[in-house]
Structures are given as C-alpha cells and as structure tokens.
Amino acid sequence: MNYIKACRLALISAVLSLANLSGLAQDTTASREAAADRYLKTVTIAKLLDDTFNEFSKQLPLEQRAQFIRDMKKAVRADFLERVIRQAMIKAFTADELNALADFYGSKHGSSVMLKFGAVMSAFEAEVQRDVKELQKSGLEGVKQDKSKAVGLYTKACDGGDMLGCSNLGLIYAKGEGVQQDNFKAVELQTKACDGGNTFGCSNLGEMYYKGWGIRQDKSKAVELYTKACDGGYAGGCINLGAMYRTGEKGVLQNLNRSMELFGKACDLRNERGCDEYARLKRGSR
C-alpha cells in the first residue's frame, strides 16, 4: 500500500511539474479556474494514468501485469487525482500560465510529449524502486534494521531536491533513529520540506510548533502550518487542525462546525481517522 501511495504522490508531482513557470500577471480565482479546466480538457488525467500504469507494468513479469494495472486503477482514482491537481494548479499558477500550458499540450509537440510521459514516469519509478529495495535491505520491512543506511538514503534524496525525503529525514532526527536525536535539525529539515511545497513537511513542522520541540512553542504558527498542509491536500494537516477547533485552545476558538468540516475533508482525502472523527461529531459526541 505504501508503494501505491508513493505512486499516487509521484503522479501528482509529475503532472504539476510539466511546467516550471512563474508569471507575475494579475489574475482572478475565476480566471484561474476556467484556465485550469481548459488545461484538464487537453491533458486527460485518466488517459495519462492508463499510459503510466501500462509503462510501470512492463517492469513486472508478463503474468503479473494485468493484475497490477487493475490494482493501480482501483487504488488511484482518476477523478480524485484530477481534483487534487486542479486545486493545486489554481493555487500555484496564474491564469496566463495555465492557458499557456493548455496551448502547449494542445499543440502537435505537446501531444507528442504527453504520449511519451508514461515512459518518463516509468523510468522515474524504476529509480525509486531501487531506493526502496535499498531501504528494504536496511530492514525497514521487519528484519534487522540498519537505520544509518536509511539516513544516508533520505539524505541523498533530500540533497537531490526530494522534499518528502527531507521530511522523512526530519522524522528520523526527531525520533533519534540511526542518528543522535536532534529536534533542532528536525525543525530545519521540516522547514526545508514545507518551504519546498511538501505538505507532509508542513504538517510535521506544525506539530513541532504545537509541542515546542526544537523551536519556541507557537500554537498560532501551528494553525498556520496545519492549514497550509490541509489546503494542499494532506489529510493529516486537516485532522490536526480539526482537533484544535474541536477543543478550542490558543490559536483558535472552539468551533465544532469547523472541526467537523475539517475532519470531513480528511475523510474525503481517504483518511479513516477523519471519517471516524467526522462521524463522532455528527452524532454529537466529542
């Protein structure tokens, strides 16, 4: 299941990285939404997924490929992925940038790029798989663990610009697994991950502000970071923020309706705890 989750995150990241633009033009939310919809009509997410899964499957024995494709289609829903991508693009890109993307991918050369994108993702996934195997050799799946090996791999990933690697490395420093426990280093890594756009890192950094680990306790800052993580589509951020609104504490006033809304969003993001907490509030229990 972790492998499927990694694929889903890689797909979201890869689709969003099809452009590297930074326009400064003034625009509106409505114009961004219209441009994003135009882009998504050009870049069909379901077709992109099919092509990518087919390429991934070529790394498996022939008799396993059909089942792999079925499992991936069941685990990675095109409609869910499209909503996440749309939300992220509207937040990150201007209307002009989104229209430029739609123009390019609607062109002859753009269509050619999309046809080859599955193969590109397959090559990327093969590299990830090599690192996963290294981690498995380190014992992260239950045999004798070599935490220092994991530290090396996550450090390599973080130094290479993988913000999830930075966040995972931060967790290792916070727990003191394979390294001397260092909350200050953990805060530094989670900050790097969050600033780099990793919502998992934002939520982890929020936790450190909330508890005052490696940094001055600041629950208002924790709220800001949980909000950023939740708005970016990370269910854990929604849950942490929902818990704060449920009880009411420094940083937020108690608001059970807002709490239920946040737990509901976490549930929509396929987080079981979010569903459970939403149901509890719906029943009237805290």
BELKA-V262977 format. One line per field, one symbol per residue. ss: DSSP state (h for helix, s for strand, l for the rest). psi: psi as a letter, one per 40 degrees, with the letter a starting at -180 (. if undefined). Layout:
# BELKA-V262977
ss=???
psi=???
This chain:
# BELKA-V262977
ss=lhhhhhhhhhhhhhhhllllllllllllhhhhhhhhhhhhhhllhhhhhhhhhhhhhllllhhhhhhhhhhhhhhllhhhhhhhhhhhhhhhllhhhhhhhhhhhllhhhhhhhhhhhhhhhhhhhhhhhhhhhhhhlllllllllhhhhhhhhhhhhhlllhhhhhhhhhhhhhlllllllhhhhhhhhhhhhhlllhhhhhhhhhhhhhlllllllhhhhhhhhhhhhhlllhhhhhhhhhhhhhlsllslllhhhhhhhhhhhhhlllhhhhhhhhhhhhlll
psi=ddddddddddddddddeeigifieiiaidddddddddddeddghdddddddddddddeeiideedddddddddddghdddddddddddddddiiddddddddddeeiddddddddedddddddddddddddddddddeeeeeahhgdddddddddddddeehddddddddddddefheihhgdddddddddddddeehddddddddddddefheihhgdddddddddddddeehdddddddddddddhahdiihgdddddddddddddefhdddddddddddeei.
